[in-house]
Amino acid sequence: MKVAFVIHDFDANFGQGRYGVELARRLAHRCEFVVFSNTFNAPNLPNVRWVRVPAWRFNVVTTVASFIPAAEHAVRRENPDVIHAQGLTCWSADVITGHICNAARSRSLAVTRPTARWFIRLVTPLERAFYRQQRASHLIAISRSLAREIRDEYGWNRHVAVLHHGTNSDQFRPVTSPEERAGLQAHFRLPAHRWLWLFMGEAVKGLRQVIEQLSIFPNAHLLVISRSNFEPYKAQAAAAGVLDRIRFWGYEPHPEKAFRAVDVFVYPSDYDPFGMVGGEAMASGLPVIVGSTIGVAELIRDGENGLLCDPEDSRSITTQLLRLRDEPGLSRQLAIKGRECIMETSWDHNADEVYRIYQAVAHARRKP
């Protein structure tokens, strides 16, 4: 069975790319696995063949518009048994993994930039038509909320499998000793004997709300791991008088180190179809505070294995931080139960389920 796996960037350093790499690592020995992408960054990944798809990457709109026809042409030449598209990447898909629903995202607090609003307006009609095309028979949704959004917004009425993202629990593990923690804190130039918070991901997914909390907790310091432009957030922090308590680190190629250097992960995003960083924080033995409407929140039982907050209500975030500060033992309980929960959602399970879908599609296509 030859599988065409179509994705913009096959790269473990990005959320969607990491999904692709983790699946390929487990599926490439079961089938002929061909990746169609614009970029490929997965060294030491055996049994995977790459076909480069050209794209004009001036902005997100030109990337989508140029990638789709080029991917269609490249895939047709290979004549695969199953075509697995990662969202809006290949029109003639058999299986679609939904990573986002832009019609639902348009109502997010995070969509404030004019460029983001224009992109959503342009891409949503195309995305709606994509999910209504007749060839695709299976949708893999990375959360129940995303499955519901694609049904409600785009009219999807065929097979749906909800597969929450797995987590590499060997890479993302708890810190093993005070010496390891101290070494990592020195690496990130964090102060000792302070309450250390971590925000990781796109800044629009809650960084502003986290910075607002620092003035309430004078012993807290914040580490920010993100590719985003920090200038607006530095200005916000300076105006609030907390700039000296934030380490704006930028991109970190080994994010697992950041999780092991801090005390709590705070991610009050109002929209994220899953939020892989939340699962990685839980696997790393951190208590987490995440927005109650994002995908990873479906794995959290508030107060048992994590804490949920309302991103639109700063008092909700404050309340959960106060619980961690004032309730002895709560952080330890959340850390233990959080890792136990994440250990049950593995990439191996995801790969088994995806392979079963491939088999069903290939069998159906062989029928006269």
LUMDRENLUM-909221 format. One record per residue (C-alpha): y, z, x; residue in one letter. Coordinates in pm, whole numbers, plus 50000, padded with zeros to 5 digits. Last residue first. Example, Ala and Ser with C-alpha at 12.3 -4.5 7.8 and 13.67 -1.06 7.14 Angstrom:
498945071451367s 495505078051230a 
# end
This chain:
497434915548463p 497344951048610k 498254952948978r 501784965148893r 500404994948703a 498205005548995h 501105002849240a 503325023749014v 500695050748961a 499895052249333q 503565055249425y 503975083449171i 501035101949325r 502665097149666y 505875113149536v 503935143449411e 502125148449742d 505395143749936a 507185169849728n 504375195049779h 504495189350155d 508305192350149w 507835228150029s 509165248049735t 507025279949738e 508445291450072m 511865289749909i 511025317849667c 509615340749937e 512735334150147r 514965345049860g 512855375649783k 513205389050138i 516905381150177a 517795393349829l 516085426649895q 517775431050233r 521205423050090s 520645447649805l 519645476350034g 522845496050003p 524985484349709e 528685484649804d 529185453950025r 526655431249858l 527835441449513r 531475437149618l 530705401349723l 529215394849379q 532235409049199t 534675389549417t 532955356649331i 533175364448958s 536795375648995r 537625341449141s 536665325448809d 536275287348818e 533445289549072p 531415311648834d 528985331249049c 525255335049105l 523515359749337l 520165355949512g 516505366349500n 516655394349243e 520285399549143g 520515366048968d 517155348748953r 517715318249173i 515615286549177l 517725268648915e 520775278549122a 519635252049374v 520825225349131g 524415236549084i 525735253548769t 525735290248879s 527765284649192g 526145301249491v 526105335849652i 523285338749903v 521575367650081p 520305353750411l 516695352450528g 516825317950685s 514785303450399a 517515315150162m 520175298350377a 518135266150386e 517785266850007g 521545270449966g 522215243250225v 520165219050015m 522735220249737g 520985204249437f 522985181349211p 526135198049344d 529045206149115y 531035238549081d 530435249449439s 530755286549514p 528795285349843y 528835319150021v 526065326350274f 525825362350394v 525315381750719d 525875356350996v 524375342651321a 520955332151187r 522455307850936f 524635292351206a 521665285751434k 519775267351157e 522665242651144p 521605226451472h 523785195151500p 526905215551403e 529905196251269y 533195214951241g 533605250451370w 536565263851175f 536185300551270r 538165320451014i 539575355651056r 542715345251248d 543705322450958l 543775351850716v 547505355650646g 547335339250303a 549745311450404a 547785306450726a 544515303850533a 545905277550294q 547365257550585a 544025259550767k 542375247550448y 544645217250415p 544055208650786e 540265212350788f 539245176150728n 535575177550634s 532575175450868r 531655211250786s 530425244150931i 532895271850844v 532365307050984l 534245334150794l 535175369250903h 535105399250671a 536455434150750n 539655428750549p 537765420350226f 540275412449949i 542375389050169s 539185370350262l 538345361049902q 540835332249877e 539135315850177i 535895314449978v 537575297349682q 539135270649905r 535785264450072l 534045258049740g 532405223849735k 535565205349839v 534875216050198a 531715195150216e 528935216750357g 528495251050514m 530305283650433f 529155314250627l 530275350350601w 530205376550876l 530955413050800w 532285425051135r 530675445151414h 530905417251671a 533455389351650p 532305353051622l 532625328551908r 530005305051759f 527805308352068h 528655345552098a 527415350851744q 524265331851836l 523625354352135g 524255385851933a 521815374851661r 519115366851919e 519645400552086e 519505418851753p 516045403651701s 514055378451497t 516705360151294v 515225346850972p 513815311450955r 515175276550893f 513295254251138q 509905268451043d 510795270450673s 511595233450656n 512945233150302t 511875213449997g 514265197249755h 513545204049390h 511205178649235l 511845170548868v 509655141348764a 510985118448489v 509145089848317h 511295067148098r 514245072647865n 517325070048093w 520355067347866g 523055068248133y 525095099348055e 522565120347863d 519405110348049r 521065109948391i 522755143448319e 519505159748200r 517625148848512a 520535161848723l 520375195848551s 516625198048601r 517065193048974s 516235167649247i 515415140848992a 512605115849057i 512855087548806l 509895064948737h 509525031148564s 512225009948729a 512034973448621r 514084974748301q 517634981248414q 519295009948226r 519665032648531y 521465005148723f 523744996848430a 524995032848422r 525435032948801e 527545001348782l 529675016348504p 530045048548712t 530935031149041v 534495020348974l 535755051148791r 533925073949036i 535475056249336f 538935058649181w 538595096049127r 537355101749482a 540205081449631t 542745100549420p 541495133949563r 540785161149309t 537085157249236v 535985192249343a 536765207249003l 533935185948866s 534295165148549r 533845132248735s 530575145948876r 528935140848538a 529655103348535a 528875102748907n 525305114648856c 523905124349196i 520715123549407h 518505104549164g 515335092749333t 514495059349180i 511015044149166v 510225007749088d 513534994749225a 514894959449182s 518574969349195w 518494984849539c 520875011849667t 522255030649365l 520165062149397g 517655064349677q 515505034449590a 511695034349618h 510214999249599i 506424998649565v 503954970949651d 506274955349909p 507134918049936n 508834920550279e 511254891550219r 512234906149883r 513254938950049v 515724922350286a 517414901850013h 517734931349775e 519044953250058a 521784928150141a 522724925549773p 522984963849740i 524674971750073f 527874951750023s 529034967849698a 527895002949793v 529585002450135t 532704985250002t 533125013049745v 532465041049996v 535035028450246n 535275002850528f 531515003950565r 530694967050520w 526914968150506a 524034952650698p 520514964450611v 518404972550918r 514644971050870v 512905001451016w 509165007051053r 507705041951022v 504265049951167n 505585076851404p 508875096251379l 509805106151734n 513465097851685p 514895096951333a 518405082651330n 518435049851140f 521605034051005t 522155006750745n 518875013350572s 515584997550466f 512725020450574v 509195006150571v 506215029150513f 502775012950525e 500805040050348c 499155073950398r 500255080950759h 503895073650668a 503885098550382l 504505132350547r 507175123750806r 508555097950564a 509215124950304l 511085147150552e 513105117650685v 514135105950339g 515255140150216y 517105145450545r 518985113050479g 520095125550139q 521405157950291g 522725143350618f 521695152850973n 518125140750910a 519315104450920d 518085074350726f 521515063250608d 522065039850310h 518585043950161i 515795020550050v 512155030750106f 509964999850073a 506345010850036v 503374989450140k 500005000050000m 
# end
